[in-house]
Amino acid sequence: MTDFSAPLLAWHERHGRHDLPWQVCDPYLRWLAEIMLQQTTVATVVPYFERFRARFPSVAALAEAPLDDVLALWAGLGYYARARNLHASARLVMARHGGVFPRTLAAWTALPGVGPSTAGAILAFAFGISAPILDANARRVLGRFHGLRGRDATTTRQLWDYAQAHTPLKGAGVYTQAIMDLGALVCRRTPDCGACPVARSCAYDGSEPPPLKRVRPERTVVMAIVHDRAQKVLLVRRPPHGIWGGLWSLPECPTLAELPQRLASLGIGGHPAAPCPPRRHVFTHFALSIVPVPVALGSVTCRVSENSDMMWYKRHGARPGMPAPIWRLLNHFMEII
């Protein structure tokens, strides 16, 4: 035990989180939770985790499921590459490891979407293996405690060294949860140093580097809401990679002038109405302005039912894997047509 880990563990026993639904020694559930928790809060993840656990109770069930089913259940959680990686990893665990989760860092980091910190957390939680983590919470805690600032490679290597030094050989799972909890509950962006169990030894002086001013580039896209008299709307599958990869969305093009050509490429004849007011959605690295254009269906020269990348969506039917902003847009539109 170090002068950091010992008081941290004592604090966690009294003040830490002990009732999260994934706090079991099950590598499948721990892996599922750690992927969902990447860049997402616990409060947001809990209901998604519960639904996933009910629908896919094992890695075999997840591996056997169609990707569309996985994406549909993930809809609204964001960062959809995580869902695609989760599905691909499940299939690799079945194919490479016979459905048995590995116990080495190298094997875990060979799976899509699993970095060294995620792998370390899974090994510690599921198997009690002493492996360090350096997620956002741990990085903030250790950086303040040791007086390290910045995100350059040298600082990151130093923080990994400290993370390794503080992680005990026994009880690594409890320690890992403790440092996560300290960062989430006490050592937040605005820390509560009076409640911190390691404040006496901490190098933090109350100052922080100025936050980077993020300037998000703006993008605009035109999306066609092609609808028929039965209030069904045409959806198309997005490419497998990139933003909303593999999800169902609306036909789109960069400008209004290109809309007729885009519809023709789908075999759709219709009558575009005036564009609706733009709807803005902010991603991590850019902001997207969606210009919706209702299109009353005139004719369909292709057979949508025979095209795996096109489908008709009805509001009260089963919701496919669809980005939350598109789902909200369609719900609003279907209320007024």
Stockholm file with secondary structure:
# STOCKHOLM 1.0

chainA/1-337         MTDFSAPLLAWHERHGRHDLPWQVCDPYLRWLAEIMLQQTTVATVVPYFERFRARFPSVAALAEAPLDDVLALWAGLGYYARARNLHASARLVMARHGGVFPRTLAAWTALPGVGPSTAGAILAFAFGISAPILDANARRVLGRFHGLRGRDATTTRQLWDYAQAHTPLKGAGVYTQAIMDLGALVCRRTPDCGACPVARSCAYDGSEPPPLKRVRPERTVVMAIVHDRAQKVLLVRRPPHGIWGGLWSLPECPTLAELPQRLASLGIGGHPAAPCPPRRHVFTHFALSIVPVPVALGSVTCRVSENSDMMWYKRHGARPGMPAPIWRLLNHFMEII
#=GR chainA/1-337 SS CCTTHHHHHHHHHHHSCCCCTTCSSCHHHHHHHHHHTTTSCHHHHHHHHHHHHHHCCSHHHHHHSCHHHHHHHHTTSCCTHHHHHHHHHHHHHHHHHTTCCCCSHHHHHTSTTCCHHHHHHHHHHHHCCCCCCCCHHHHHHHHHHTTCCCCSHHHHHHHHHHHHHHSCSSSHHHHHHHHHHHHHHTSSSSCCGGGCTTGGGCCCCSCCCCCCCCCCCEEEEEEEEEECTTCEEEEEECCSSSTTTTCEECCEESSGGGHHHHHHHTTEEEEECCCCCCEEEECSSCEEEEEEEEEEEEEECSCGGGCTTEEEEETTSCCCSCCHHHHHHHHHHHHHC
#=GC SS_cons         CCTTHHHHHHHHHHHSCCCCTTCSSCHHHHHHHHHHTTTSCHHHHHHHHHHHHHHCCSHHHHHHSCHHHHHHHHTTSCCTHHHHHHHHHHHHHHHHHTTCCCCSHHHHHTSTTCCHHHHHHHHHHHHCCCCCCCCHHHHHHHHHHTTCCCCSHHHHHHHHHHHHHHSCSSSHHHHHHHHHHHHHHTSSSSCCGGGCTTGGGCCCCSCCCCCCCCCCCEEEEEEEEEECTTCEEEEEECCSSSTTTTCEECCEESSGGGHHHHHHHTTEEEEECCCCCCEEEECSSCEEEEEEEEEEEEEECSCGGGCTTEEEEETTSCCCSCCHHHHHHHHHHHHHC
//
